[in-house]
Amino acid sequence: MKMKPLGRTGIEVSELCLGSMTWGTQNTVEEAHDQIDRALQAGINFIDTAEMYPVNPVSAETIGRTERIIGLWFERVERREDVILATKHSGEGLAVVREGAPISAETIREAVEGSLRRLKTDYIDLYQFHWPNRGSYMFRKNWTFDPSSQVMLDTQGHMEEALEALQKEVKRGTIRAFGLSNESAWGTTKWLEAAERVGGPRVASVQNEYSLLCRLYDTDMAEMSIQEDVPLLAFSPLAAGLLTGKYQNGAIPKASRMSINGDLGGRKNARAFEAVDAYLAIAGKHALDPAQMALAWCKTRPFMGSIIFGATTMVQLETCLGAGDLELSDEILTEIDAAHRAHPMPY
């Protein structure tokens, strides 16, 4: 498995990252542990989680359960040093975590301590803010995004205070690096500038949605990543399963994400299925598994740090692991570009 630098941190992460958001709802403790064991055997060293996980659904009863499952694995196998572990601080808008309190200097210590307890570890390799306090255009909000209510002084003050709190955690040894999620190019550069002004950890990465069907990252975010050494950690690289083809022609497999979340978080529409048909045709022409093709395409992007995939079965996990050694030909990449131009941003 190829390793990639995590920004300027000196940390190296595997090109594929094991996502965990279904552990504790769609997956049992034992299934989650089997996934970790197999992923590490295949050369993955990177696991991503969040204090709000699991999802499908998110509820007050289940928050923190995924971190506890990972903590039980660390306790059982005593292989903490073999894993680069990323988790996330929730914020405003998620009422089931700290009653929806925004990210602040006051919440950071509490959130870090909670994650450490559940994860049964002394440190977190990459500590991420799950979404910005000021709002985000991610999760289909790009269609109506309006930043005109944002107050620059409030944003700047929040960033400086948060970085000072994060730096205290760095000094305590509880976190090694800091990352963002669901962020914009403007927001990321402001975090970078704030770190230069007041100290604190420099942004190491941005975790945003990215796939053949969701390419918002391709313009200003891509430029930011390249010029500032802030790579993308891509989530939903299979578009919540759409790119596997399993939902084509009205199919809703039992226990699949669509069977729980009917519109796949706003991704389900006729244009999306048409786009998937185009990518399935390319995969079929070249005798490729469509999921592996979608993941291998993500690897070709110049701003990519690591690609976060999730699985609810070991068969799905094995399929995704098969993308690790897959390299796409120039012919395939040209055909994918043509499909993208014909079916841009279907949701």
N, C-alpha and C positions, 0 to 999 in steps of 0.2 A: 504494500500500500504506500503510495507516494505521500511524503510529508510536505507541509507548507508552513511558512512562517506566519505566526499570529501577529501581524503588524510589526512593530519594533520592539516587542516584548522579549525576544529571545526564546519564546515558547514555540514549539513545532507541533502542529496538529495534523492528523490524517486527513486526506482529501475527502473522505467520506466520514460523516459524523452520525452517531447513533442517537436518534431522537427518542424521547421517552414519554410523550404526552398521553399515551393510552395506558400506561402502566398504572393499574389501580382501578380502572373502569373496564376497558375492553380486554386488558391482560391481567392475569394473576401475578402474584409475587414470583412463583416458580417460573412462569413463562418469561417474565422480565429478566430474571437471573439467567435463564438459558440464552436469551438474546445477548446479554452482556458477554457471557462466556464465549459464544460463537463469534461475536464481533471482534473481540480481542484476539481470538485465535486467527481471524482473517487479517489482522494487522491494523484494525481501527484502534486508536488510542483516545478518542474524543467522544464524550457523552454530553448531551445538552438536556437541561431540565429547567424547571421554574417552580417557584414557591406555590403558584396557583394550580399546578398540575395535580391530578389528571384532568383532561377535558372529556367531552362527550358523555355526560355534560359536566360543566363546572358547577360545583355546589359547595356550600359551607361545610357539608359533611365530609367532602373528599379533599379539600385543599391541603397540600402538604403531603399527601399520601405517596406521590411518586418519589419525592425526595426521601421519604422513609424507606421505600422499597430499595432505592439505591444504597442507602445507609446500611440496610440489612445485608446487602451483597458485600459491601466493604468489610463489615463485621465478620462475615462468613469466610471470605477468601483472603483477607488481609493483603490486598493488591492495590492499595491506594496510589502507590507511586507509579503504577502502570497506566493510570488514567488522567487525562486532562479533563477536568470537570468544569462545566459551565452551568450556572443557574441564573435566575432573574428575579429582580425586585419588582413586584407589582406596583401599581400606582392608581391615580385617580380614575374613577370609572368602574373599578371592580369592587363592588360593595362587600363581597364576601371576604376580602382581605383588608384588615385594619379599617373596616367600614368605609372603604373607598378613599382613604386619605391619600393625598398626592405624595410623590416622592419628595423627601426633604432631609435635611441634616438630622432631624429628630428621628425619622423612620429608618434611616440606613443602618444604624447599629442594631436596632431591634430586628430588622429583617435579616441581616447577616447572621446574628446569633441564632435566630430561628432555623435558618437553613443549615447552619453548622450542626445544630442538635439533631435535626432530622437526618442529615446526611452522614452522621457519625464520623465527622472529619474535623481536622483542625484548620483547614484552609480550603478556599475555593479558588481554582485557577483563573477563571474568567467570570467576573461578576457584572451582570448586564442590567440596565434599566429597560423594563419590558416595553414601555412606550413613553413618549415625552409628555410632561405635564401640560404643555401648551396645546396638545392635540396632534393628530397625525392624519395623513391622507391614505394610510394603508387600510386594508380590509374593505376595499370598494368605496372608501370615503373620498377617493380621488375625484369622483364625478361631481361632488358638491363642495369640495374643500375650499374654505375661505379663511385665510390667516389674518384678516384685517382686524380682528379683535385682540390679537396678541400684543402684549406690552413689552417692549424691548428691555426696559429696566428690570421688570419682574423676571424675565427670562434670564438675563445676565446675572442678577443677584442669586437666583436659584442655582444656576450652574456653579458659581463660585463657592457657595455654601456647601453644595453637594460634593464638589471636588475636595474641599477641605475635610469633610467627613470621611470620604473615601480614602484620603491620604492617611488618616488616622488608622483606618483598617489595614492599609498596606503596612504601616509601621508596626501594627500589632501582629502582622503575619497572617491575618485572616483572609486576605485576598491578594492575588498576584497581579491581576490585570483587570481592566475595566472596559466594558463594551456597551454598545447601544443596540436598540432594537426598534423596528418600525419608525426609523428616523429619516430625515431629509438631508440633502446636501448642505443646505444652509445651517440646519441644526447641528450637524456633525462638525462643520467648520467652526461654529461658535463654541462648541465644547473644546475643540483643539486650541482655539485662541484663549479660552478661559484657563486651560491647563498651563499655558505659557505664562499667563499673568500671575496666577496665584499658586502655581504648583499643583500637585495632585497627579493622579495617573492619567497619562495620555490615552485617548480613545484607541483601543487596539483593533476593533472590528465593529461592523454593523450587521445585525441579523434582520434581514428583510425578506419578504416573500419574493421568490424568483423561480421561474420555470419557463418552458416553451410557451405557456399560455399567459404568463404574467411577467412582462419585461419592462416594468417601470424603472428598473435600475440601469437601463442601458445608456442613459444620457448623462445628466448632471451627476448622478450618484457614481456612475462609472468613472467619470473624470476625477471626482473627489477621491475615490478609492486609489486610483493609480498615482495621482499627484501627492497624496498625503500618506500613503502606505497604510491605509485602513481597509483591509479586505472585507468582502462580503461573506457572511455565513448565511447561505440560502436555505430558507425554510419552505416547505410545500413544493419541493422540486418536481413532484409528480402531480401537482395541482389537485391535492386531496384525493388522489386515486384516478382522476379523470384520464390522465395520460397512460394508464395501464390498459385502457380500453374496456375495463370491466363494467362500465356503466352505459356503454353504447346500446342503442336500439331499445331503450327503456328498461334495461336490466338493473335490478337493485339486489345484489347478492346479500344473502342472510348475514347479519352481524357486521356488514360493511358500514363505513362512515355515512354513506347516504341513507342507510336504513335508520340511522340515529339522527342525523342532521340533514334533513331533506334537500335543502338547497346548497349544501356544501359551502356554507358561509358566503353565499352570494355568487358562487362560481357556476352554478348550474343554469344554463340557458341554451337555446338552439344554436347560437353562434359558437359556443364552446364545443358542442358535439361535432359541428362541422369542422372546426379546427382539429379536433382529435382525429377525425377520419383522415385528414390530410397527413397527419404524423403517423398514424397507423399504416397508411399506404406506403410511406417511406420505409418504415420498419419491415413491413412484409416484403417489399421489393428486395431488400438486402438481407433477409433472413435474420433479423435482429429481434430480440425481445423489446417491446416498446418502452417498458420501464427502464431497462438498461440503456436504451438509446437516449432517453430523456435525461438520465443522470450523467451519461458520458458526454452529452452535449454541454451540460452545465460545467463540466471540468474544463472545457475549451475556452471559457470566458476569461479574459485577461485579469479581471478584478476578483476572481474567485479565491476565497480562502478555504472553506470547507462546505460540503453539501449535506444538509441535515435531512435524513430520511427516517421515517418511522415504519414499523411493521406490526401487524397484529398476529401474524402466524410465522412459523419458521420457514415455510415455503416462500413467503414474501421477503423475509430477511435474506434468504439465500439468493433470490433473484436480484435484489439490490446489491448484494456483495459482488455479484458477477459483473457489475459495472466498473469495479475497481481497476480491472486490467483492460477494459474495452477502449479502443481508440477508434474514432470515426474518421472515415476517409474524406478527402476534399470533396468528392462527388456527393457523399451523404450530407455534408455541411452545406453545400450549395443548394441541395434540394430542400433542406430545412429552412434556409434563408428564403427561398421562394415561397414555401408554405407560410412562413411568418408574414411576408408582404401581402399574401392573399388573405390571411386571417389575423390581422393585428389586434392585440388586446381584446379578446372576445368577451372579457368580463371586467 
